Amino acid sequence: MNTILTSEQRNDVLQTMADLIVSERESILFANKIDMDKYNGDDLAMYERLKVDQSKIDGMVLSLRQLIEDTDPIGKELYHFNHENGMKIVNKTAPFGTVLIIYESRPDVTVEAAGIAFKSGNKILLKGGKESLNSNLKIVELWHKALNANNISTKWVEYLNYNRTETQEFLEKPTQKVDLIVPRGGEKLIAFVKQNAQCPVIVSGRGNNFVYIDQYADLDLGLNIINNGKTDKISACNAVDKIFINGHLENKDIFIKKLIDKLLESNVKILGDQILTSFVNVNAYESDDIWYQEFLDYKIVVGIVDSTDEAIAKINKYSGGHSAVIITKDDSVADYFMDNVDSAAVYQNASTRFTDGGQFGLGGELAISTDKLHHRGPMGLHHLVTNKWYIKGNGQIR
């Protein structure tokens, strides 16, 4: 644990891990069935994230194989400068050291996020939720087999089987060095980590994404994009929760009725402002605070705005800084919207469901960061690095 593993060593472990997941497919499914049978909550998003099926296992294997094929993120030159006194100064990418990933209910994180952090040269600490304990412990067992098979210490991947109190104690007074924490989960988990952590935290996972229907929108295209963003995967942080419609939209009432009918096909509960509640099947909301909420459920809020500037201002006020969409045929309006909306990913005429490391060409993703430091948006292999200065001289003094 005193030296960085070579690129070959890291790739060998990832290859062994991919092979083990294939050969241990049924035992992973069996462990997950224990977790699924124990889960008695009514949180649909949690249930979807907890479940492991053949497709999710295929995704785990694919993520590892993509990591193997990707270039080494460590030691890449970022900057160089030849000092007038003869010193050669180079800035290169370097591992963080130890990365703690705290997450809820998603056993695939134990493979995909850990794999990214490992390929980036980091030691991994994993703290999964109690609801996925059996699945996580089985996958960590495979990590240890993969490490042992390559004569590498199992300390490179550790699982922290802690309850909430023990986790809080570890965050406040770590029993080993932790250089970076990445929480993957809901707002309560993120707030808990930020409140107690003694090292940098990359905030990820909160969505509350908006679609703005401009007065120059292609309405059929807008319907399809909203429906996809809301109903394709409600447990995803890139799902749509809010819609603003420009009040000057031609045939606005016809569009709203079509939108309501489309969402009702998937049993989406529709909440609206005073204008929207005049339509059948739209319920009034109690407080404007609802615009801040991420739902992870078949629920959506719709409102009317008078202008693009009002849409931008409200999105910047209420959103989680994740993803926002404008539906418009006017490219200049789209550019203005995209430049001024303060979100990690901004779209013209496409679904928020594409905010994802794989869809953005990054391979797997560790997280989708809504921070602006150290990285913003989908965080892939080449983002989970810090940097280090290398200076070579021959006796220079200042």
N, C-alpha and C positions, 0 to 999 in steps of 0.2 A: 504493500500500500504506500510505499515511500516514493515510487517512481510512476510516471505515466506509462500506461500500457501502449505498446506499439499499435499502429493501425492494423497490422496483420493479426495481432492477438485479439484485438477488439472484434474484428470481422470473424475470426474463428469462433469466438464465443457466440456471436449472433447467428452464425450458420448452424452451430450445434443446437442452439435454442430453437431455431426454426424447425430443425429435424425432430427435436423432442416434442414440440407442440403437435406436429403431424402424427408422430407415433403414439402420443399420449392423448389424442383427441377425445377418446371416450372417457378417460378418467377426468379430464377437465369438465366435460359435460355432466358427469356424475357428481362432481364436487359442486358445480353450479346448481344442479337440481336440489341439493341439500339446502343451499341458500334460498332458492326460489320457493321451496316448500315451507321454509321458516318465515318468509316475508308475508306479513299479514296486513301491510299498510294499503291505503287506497290512493297512493300517489302514483298516477299512471306514468309520469315521466321517470320516477325512480324505478318502477317495475321494468320499463323498457331498457333503461341503462343497466340494470342488474342482470338481465337475461343474457346468457351466452348460447348461441346456436351455431350451426355449421358455418353459416355465413360470417359470423363474427370471428370464428376461429380461422377461417380463410383470410380474413382481414388482418388478423394478428401475424400470420405467416407472411403475408404479402408485405406488411410494414417492415418486418425484419429483413426480408430479401431486398427491399428497396434501400434500406440503410446500408446493407453490404455493398450494393452497387454504387452508392453515392460516394463522393470524394471525402477525404478526411478533412474535418473542419478545423483541426488543430495545426498550428504552425503556418497558417497562411499569412503572407506579408500584406500588411495594410498600408504601410507608409515607410519610406526610407529617406534619410538625410545624411549627406556627407558634411560634417562640420569643418569649418575652415582650419581647425587645429589638427585635422587628420582623423578624428574619431568617426567611426561608422555607426550610425544610429538607425535601428530598424524596429518597427512596431509589428508584432505578430499576434494572431489569435492564440488564446490559451484557455484551458479548462477553468471553470469556476472552482472546482475542488470537490465539495460535497453538496449535492442537491437533494433536498427533501421535497417529495411530492405527496401532498395530502389530498385525498380525493374521496368522493362518495360513490358508492354503488357500481362503479364501472370496472369490472375485472379486466377489460381489454386495455385499460390504462397501465395495468401491471406489466403488460408486454410492450405496448407501443410507446408510451411516454418514457418508461424505464429504458427501452432500447435506444431512444434518441439521446437521453442523458448519458447512457453508457458509451455510445459511439462518440459522443462529444468529450470523452476522456474523464468523465466525472464518476465519483463514487455515488451510489444511489441509496437513499433512504426512502422507503415506501410506507405510507400510513393510510391504509384504505378504511372504508367504513365497515362497521360491524355487520351490516347486512350482507356483505360480499366476502366475509372472512374465509370461508372454506375454499371458494374459488381462488382468492388471492394467495392463500397459503400453498395451494397446489401449484400455482404458476411460479411462485417464488422457489418452491422445491425444484422445479425444472431449471430455473436460473442457476441454482446452486449446482445442479448436475452438469449444466453446461460449463460453468466455471471450473468445476473439479476435473471435467474431462479434458480441459486445456491447461491444467496445472496452475490455475489462478485462484487466489484467495476468494472465498465466498463472501468476505467482508465488502467486496465491491458492490454487492446488492444485498441490502438488509431490509427486513420487514419489521416495523414497529407495531407490535400487537398490543397497543395501548388503549385504555378507555379514555373518555373525555378529560378526566382529571389528570391522568398521567400524561396525556398529550399536552395539556396546558402547562404542566410542570416542565416538560421537555422544551417547549417553545420558550418559556421564560428563563430556564437555566439548563441549556443543552448539556448532556453528558458527553457529547463529542462535538467537534467543530462542524458547524453547518454554515455554508457560504451563501446559499440561495434557497428560498422556499417558493414552490409553485402550488397554490391551492387550486384544485379542480372541483368545482361544485357550486352550490347556491350561495346567495348573498350572506346567509348566516354563517356558513363555513368561512367565507372570505373575511368577514368582519372579525370572526373569532381569531383567525390566524394573524391578521394585521394588528389586532389589539395586543396580542401576546408575544409575537415574534421579536427576537432580538437581532435579526439580520434582514437583508433586503427580501421583499416579497413581490413577486410578479402577479398582479391581479388578473385573473382570467375567469371566463365562464359565464359572466352575467351578460344577457342579451338585451331584451326589451327593444326590439328593432322596429323601425318605422318604414312605411311606404307612403310616399306623397304622390297623389294623383294631380298632376299639373293640368291647367286648363287646355293644354295642347296635347293631351294624352291619347294614345291608342287604347281605347277602352277594353277591347277584347283581350289585348295583350296584358293590360293591367289586371283584369280578372284572373287570368291564368297565373300571373306572377304572385298575386296575393294568395290565391288558393294553394299554390305550391308552397309558398313560404309559411303559411299557417298550418296546413294539414299534412304535409309530407312526413314530418317527424317532429311531433310536438315536444319531445324531450330534448331537442337540440337547442343550444344557445344561439344558433343562427336562424331560429324560427321567427316569424313575424307576430308581433303583438298589437301594433297600433297602425292606424291608417288616417292620414289627413287628405281631404278632398278639397280642391280649390273651388270656392263658391261660384266662380265665374265659368265653370265647366259647362259646355253646351250639353244639353240632354242629361243634366246632373241627376235628376230624379229617376230617370230610366236606368242610369248606371247604378245608382244606389239600390234600386229594387233588384236588379240582376245580381249585384254583389251579395245582397242578403240571401237571395235564393241559392246562390252558389255555396255560400258558407253553411247554410242550413242543411245542404246535402250531406255534409260531414258532421252534422250536429254541433256546430260551433255556436257558442253562446255569444250574442252580439250586444255590446253595450255602446251607448252613443250620447252625444251632447244634446242640447235642447232641440236642435234642428233634426237630428237623426231620430230622436224618439217619436217624431210624428209619423214615422214609418212603422208598419206592422212588423212584429218580431224583433224590435230593437228596444232594449231595456235601458232605463236611465241609470247612471252610476251615482253613487252617493257623494263622492268627493273628487276633486281634481287630482288628489294624491294617487288615484288609480293609474294616471299616466306615467308614474314612476315605476310601476310594478312590472316584473317579469312573470309571465303566467305559467309557462310549461304545461299548458292545458288547452283544451278546446274552447278558448275564450279570446275575444278580440274587442278592441275599442276603436270606434270610428268617430271622427270629428270633422267639422268644416273650418277652413281657414280662408282668409280674404286674399292672400297673396303668397308668393314664394318666400318672401322675407318673413312672413308670419310663421310659415311652416318651418323654416330654418331655425328661427328663434325658439319655437316650441320643442323641436327635436333636440336642440342643444341644451335646453332646460331639463327635459324629462328623460332622455334616452340614456342607456348605459354606455354609450360611446363605442358600440360594437359595429353595427351595420345599419345603413340607411339607403333607401332607394327613391329615385324620382322616376315616374312614368311620364315621359314627354317625347314628342317628335321634334321639339325645338332644342337643338344642340347647345345653343348659347345659354338658354335657361338651365339646361342640365349642367353645363360647366360651372355656372354661377352657384348652383345648388351644391355641387360636389366640392367646390373650393371652400365653401363656407360652412358646411355641416361638419361638426367636430366629432367624427366617427372614424374608427380604424379602417373601415372599408365602406366606400360609397359607390353606388351603382346607378347606371342609367339603363332602364328597361331590361333588368335581369333580376333573378331571385336572390334574396339574402342567403339562401341555402348553399350558395357557392362559397361562402366565407369559411374556408376549410383548407388545411395545409395541403391535402392531397389534390384538391381542386385547383389550388394556386400553384401547383407544380413543385411543392416542397417535399413530396413524399408524405410521410407521417407528420403529425404535429404534436408537440408537447402540450401546447395550450393555445388559446386565442387571447392575447393580451389586450386589455383595454387601458393599460398604462401607456405613458409616452416615454418613459425610461424603464427599462433598458431597451425594450423593443415594443412594437405596436402591431396588433393584428396576429394572424396565424404565425406561430413560432415553431419553426422547423429546426432541423439539425444544425444548420449554419448560423442560427441565431442564439443557440445556447452556448455561447462562448463569451469570454471577456478578452482583454488584450494585455500584452506584456511588452515592455521595452527592453531591447537588447542593444547594449552599447559596447563596442570593441575599440580599445585604444592601445597605446604603447607608451604609457607613462604621463599622459596629459594631466595637468592640474589647473585649477582655476584660482 
